[in-house]
Amino acid sequence: MPKLTFLKTGQTYDVPAGTSFLDFCQENDAPHDFGCTVGSCGTCVLVIEQGEKNVNPITDDERETVEMCTGVKGARLGCQLKVLGDLAVRPV
Ligand code: FES
């Protein structure tokens, strides 16, 4: 089962492959902040430090929101991610 690590707190969880990062965080009180939950506010922006290939590909809409809120290369929106393998994330 994929491991999801929050580098901000050092917490690691086992997450079934294909799980929505948003759903998992909300159901398990995981340490990541969300706002709109639909990809438009940018509150959930994060960087994948390890395992960037272990998520669904970015869409044009997600890229547009990311670019509006950060210049950090490779940033993603937590609310739009699916966990497909081991990941380590930190907030931007
Ligand atoms: S929670 Fe608003 S963009 Fe993800």
Residues whose N, C-alpha, C, O or C-beta is under 5 A from the ligand:
A	BS01	FES	F34 G35 C36 T37 V38 G39 S40 C41 G42 T43 C44 L77 C79
